[in-house]
Amino acid sequence: MGASAWSVRGRFDGDPEAALDAMKARVFEEGDYLWEEDELGRPDSIEELYEIESVQESGTHSVLDVHEFISATGEDDFGTIRPLTDAELAAAFGTEEPSVSGFDELDKAGQLPYGRRPRWSANCALLYENDVAVELAIWGVSGD
């Protein structure tokens, strides 16, 4: 199948872990992830999804494949989510406080900064309205 780039964004209330959990729940509920096991039927929970061998090997090509936030200067690894540095934000978005619409424009144009991140890892950025962080965006590349 190969690797796939993906992105998701969701409400941010000050807790990145809670935002990640909510995004994962939404992606799972909407079925917005790679599912190649049609004969099995979709699992009833994220936990069941993670138990399926093909998911363990090939992933879901979605936010469901990442789970751990690291620092902006941390080393990317399997399943990590690294925020962009201020310099990376400015280079990608023209500001250190990107807007929801600014993120959507780059995403739609296929110009999100993926850099040289390893597969099965992601970047994240807070998205702002009127100088207030209102959403968290997470984007990455996963798959076999």
C-alpha positions in Angstrom: 0.0 0.0 0.0 2.8 2.5 0.9 2.7 5.4 3.2 0.0 8.1 3.3 0.1 11.7 4.4 -2.9 12.7 6.6 -4.1 15.6 8.7 -6.7 16.3 11.3 -7.6 19.2 13.5 -9.8 19.7 16.5 -10.9 21.9 19.4 -8.2 22.9 21.8 -9.0 23.7 25.4 -5.5 23.8 26.8 -4.9 20.0 27.0 -3.2 18.5 24.0 -3.8 15.0 25.2 -7.5 15.6 25.5 -7.5 17.2 22.0 -5.7 14.1 20.6 -8.1 11.7 22.3 -11.1 13.6 20.9 -9.6 13.6 17.4 -8.9 9.9 17.6 -12.4 9.2 18.8 -13.9 11.3 15.9 -11.7 9.7 13.2 -12.6 6.2 14.6 -16.3 7.0 14.8 -16.4 8.5 11.3 -14.4 5.6 9.9 -11.9 8.1 8.4 -9.0 5.7 8.4 -7.6 2.9 6.2 -9.6 -0.3 6.7 -8.7 -3.3 4.5 -10.4 -6.0 6.5 -14.0 -5.7 5.1 -14.7 -9.4 5.7 -14.1 -8.8 9.5 -16.4 -5.8 9.8 -15.2 -2.7 11.5 -14.1 -3.0 15.2 -16.3 -1.7 17.9 -13.6 0.2 19.7 -10.2 1.8 19.1 -8.7 -0.9 21.4 -10.1 -3.6 19.2 -8.7 -1.8 16.1 -5.2 -1.9 17.6 -5.4 -5.6 18.2 -5.9 -6.4 14.5 -2.7 -7.7 12.9 -3.0 -5.8 9.6 -3.4 -2.5 11.6 -0.3 -3.4 13.6 1.6 -4.0 10.4 0.3 -1.3 8.1 -1.4 1.2 10.4 -4.5 3.2 9.7 -2.9 6.0 7.7 -4.5 8.5 10.2 -4.0 10.1 13.6 -4.8 6.8 15.1 -1.2 5.8 14.3 0.4 8.4 16.7 0.2 8.6 20.5 3.0 10.5 22.2 3.7 14.2 22.3 7.4 15.1 22.4 9.1 18.5 22.6 9.7 20.7 19.6 13.4 19.8 19.8 12.7 16.1 20.6 13.8 13.3 18.3 11.0 12.0 16.1 10.3 8.3 16.6 7.6 5.7 16.0 4.2 7.2 17.1 5.5 10.6 18.2 3.9 14.0 17.7 6.3 16.9 17.6 5.2 20.6 17.6 6.8 22.8 15.1 9.4 25.3 16.5 8.6 29.0 16.2 11.0 29.2 13.2 9.3 26.3 11.5 5.9 27.9 12.1 7.1 31.2 10.6 8.6 29.4 7.6 5.5 27.3 6.9 2.7 29.7 7.8 4.3 33.2 7.8 3.5 33.6 11.5 4.2 31.9 14.8 0.4 31.8 15.4 -1.2 30.2 12.3 -4.9 30.5 11.8 -7.4 27.8 11.1 -7.9 29.1 7.6 -4.1 29.4 7.1 -3.7 25.8 8.0 -6.6 24.7 5.8 -5.1 26.6 2.8 -1.7 24.8 3.2 -3.4 21.5 3.8 -5.6 21.8 0.7 -2.6 22.8 -1.4 -0.6 19.8 -0.2 2.0 22.2 1.4 2.0 21.3 5.0 5.6 21.0 6.3 6.2 17.3 6.6 10.0 17.7 6.5 12.0 14.6 6.8 10.0 13.0 9.6 10.0 9.3 9.8 6.9 7.4 8.9 4.5 6.8 11.8 5.2 10.2 13.3 3.5 13.6 13.1 3.8 17.3 13.6 1.4 19.5 15.4 0.6 23.2 15.8 -1.9 25.3 17.7 -4.2 27.3 15.5 -5.3 30.7 16.6 -8.3 33.1 16.3 -7.8 36.6 17.8 -4.6 35.6 19.5 -6.3 32.7 21.3 -5.4 29.1 20.5 -8.7 27.5 19.5 -7.6 24.3 17.7 -4.8 21.8 17.5 -3.8 20.5 14.1 -1.9 17.2 13.8 -0.5 15.9 10.5 1.8 13.1 9.6 2.8 10.2 7.4 2.1 6.6 8.3 1.6 3.2 6.7 3.9 0.5 5.6 
